[in-house]
Amino acid sequence: MFHLNFIILAAPIFGIWFELIIAKLITMAYQVKLLSFGIEINQFYVLWTEDPDKMLIVDSLNGLELLILAGFMEYHYMFSIVFGAVAVAIERICASVLIDNYESTKKVFIPIVLTIIVQILAIFVSSLAIFYKFDIISINATWIVSCIFSSVMFLLVERINEKWRAEMENPRRTRNFTISQRFQVKENIRALDLGKRLIFSEIGTISIIGTIIAALLLELVPPSLVHIAENALFLNPFGICTVAMFSIPAWKKRYKNAFPTCCQWRLRPSRVDVESMEPIEEFNKRISIETDMYFNQLNESWI
């Protein structure tokens, strides 16, 4: 369904969701007094402030180690998602540049290097944030620049691949394309179509969370709105999975078959479908023969 490099790159991004859950459980343990550091907290403290009167002043960090760790883990999750979106865009750029043999070879060093860079950046920026080395502008500029860069890169790569496909389909083209190149361009467009929906869904979630956090830091909204940002953060994987499920025909079909009642609210299309007069068995047989012939030619072109 997906290229191995995309799976290697996406797995850690989804896996660190459990890191966020662990961080929240630690925070809840302090909230319900299962863990205590000897100070009664009766008011809301924002994530970042320069006003000493709005800071929680403690004599020592004894008993706060787990709470600091939980805060670091939440920051690490947020920045991993932000930089992960950029990494996915870069991976699709590599797929377009290495058009000749990207899909036929693994090249696992690409997602591994990207994952290492993402984690180094996430850990570094999270450390700066947790120790108040980042100001408000730097914290918000990080996700804003990353979202803009990811969007521009995806649109640019999609435009390049669409241009290649138009050139391939042009009968008066001057450049010759191999079967592997044709397959790669079509695969890039298919992957970009899904990737664009996933990334824009991710960027939308990041934007909602970032905007609410920025408003909280600037004290433009009531502190209670922090729960909306927190819930959006925890529900992030559900949004991505829902978009993926309805973007991949095979997954969408299985979902409809498994939960038919959930799809009854959708209106039937007004157009009338005209069925082919060709028998279904003969049609499937012809399609199978053409598919086998295509991939045999594709395999021979790569050997």
PEHU-V892372 format. One record per backbone hydrogen bond with DSSP energy under -0.5 kcal/mol. NH is the residue of the N-H (numbers start at 0). CO is the residue of the C=O. E is the energy in kcal/mol with one decimal. If there is no record, write none. Layout:
NH/CO/E
NH/CO/E
//
This chain:
6/2/-1.8
7/3/-2.7
8/4/-2.0
9/5/-2.4
10/6/-2.4
11/7/-0.7
12/8/-0.6
13/9/-2.0
14/10/-2.6
15/11/-2.1
16/13/-1.3
17/14/-1.6
19/15/-1.4
20/16/-1.7
21/17/-2.3
22/18/-2.3
23/19/-2.3
24/20/-2.3
25/21/-2.1
26/22/-2.2
27/23/-2.7
28/24/-1.7
29/25/-1.3
30/26/-1.9
31/27/-2.5
32/29/-0.9
33/28/-2.0
34/28/-2.0
40/38/-0.5
41/39/-0.6
51/49/-0.7
53/50/-1.7
54/51/-1.4
56/54/-0.8
63/60/-2.1
67/63/-2.6
68/64/-2.3
69/65/-2.5
70/66/-2.1
71/67/-2.4
72/68/-2.4
73/69/-2.1
74/70/-2.2
75/71/-2.9
76/72/-2.2
77/73/-2.2
78/74/-2.6
79/75/-2.0
80/76/-2.1
81/77/-2.0
82/78/-2.7
83/79/-2.0
84/80/-1.7
85/81/-0.9
86/82/-2.0
87/83/-2.2
88/84/-1.6
89/85/-2.2
90/86/-2.3
91/87/-1.8
92/88/-1.5
93/89/-2.2
94/90/-1.9
95/91/-1.4
96/92/-2.5
97/93/-2.8
98/95/-0.6
98/96/-1.2
101/97/-1.4
104/100/-1.1
109/106/-1.6
111/107/-1.8
112/108/-2.6
113/109/-2.3
114/110/-2.6
115/111/-2.4
116/112/-2.4
117/113/-2.5
118/114/-2.4
119/115/-2.4
120/116/-2.5
121/117/-2.6
122/118/-2.7
123/119/-2.4
124/120/-2.8
125/121/-2.3
126/122/-2.1
127/123/-1.9
128/124/-2.3
129/125/-2.7
130/126/-1.5
131/128/-1.5
132/127/-3.5
133/127/-0.7
138/134/-2.2
139/135/-2.1
140/136/-2.5
141/137/-1.5
142/138/-0.9
143/139/-2.0
144/140/-2.5
145/141/-1.7
146/142/-2.2
147/143/-2.3
148/144/-2.6
149/145/-2.5
150/146/-2.3
151/147/-2.5
152/148/-2.5
153/149/-2.3
154/150/-2.3
155/151/-2.4
156/152/-2.7
157/153/-2.3
158/154/-2.0
159/155/-2.2
160/156/-2.4
161/157/-2.4
162/158/-2.0
163/159/-2.1
164/160/-2.5
165/161/-2.2
166/162/-1.9
167/163/-2.5
168/164/-2.0
169/165/-0.5
169/166/-0.6
170/168/-0.6
172/169/-1.6
181/177/-2.2
182/178/-2.7
183/179/-2.4
184/180/-2.4
185/181/-2.2
186/182/-2.5
187/183/-2.8
188/184/-2.4
189/185/-2.3
190/186/-2.9
191/187/-3.0
192/188/-2.1
193/189/-1.7
194/190/-3.6
195/191/-3.1
196/192/-1.3
197/193/-2.4
198/194/-3.2
199/195/-2.6
200/196/-2.0
201/197/-2.6
202/198/-3.4
203/199/-2.3
204/200/-2.0
205/201/-2.8
206/202/-2.7
207/203/-2.1
208/204/-2.6
209/205/-3.3
210/206/-2.6
211/207/-2.1
212/208/-2.6
213/209/-2.6
214/210/-2.3
215/211/-2.3
216/212/-2.8
217/213/-2.1
218/215/-1.0
219/214/-3.0
220/214/-0.7
224/221/-1.7
225/222/-2.0
226/223/-1.6
227/224/-0.8
228/224/-1.4
229/225/-2.3
230/226/-2.5
231/227/-2.4
232/228/-1.8
233/229/-2.0
234/230/-2.3
235/232/-0.7
238/234/-1.5
239/235/-1.7
240/236/-2.7
241/237/-2.2
242/238/-2.1
243/239/-2.5
244/240/-2.5
245/241/-1.9
246/242/-0.7
246/243/-0.7
247/243/-1.3
248/246/-0.6
251/247/-2.8
252/248/-2.5
253/249/-2.0
254/250/-2.2
255/251/-2.2
256/252/-2.2
257/253/-2.1
258/254/-2.7
261/258/-0.8
262/259/-1.1
263/260/-0.9
265/262/-1.0
272/270/-0.6
274/272/-0.6
282/278/-2.3
283/279/-2.7
284/280/-2.2
285/281/-2.4
286/282/-2.4
287/283/-2.3
288/284/-2.2
289/285/-2.4
290/286/-2.4
291/287/-2.5
292/288/-2.3
293/289/-2.2
294/290/-2.4
295/291/-1.9
296/292/-2.1
297/293/-2.2
298/294/-2.4
299/295/-2.3
300/296/-1.9
301/297/-1.0
301/298/-0.5
302/298/-1.1
//
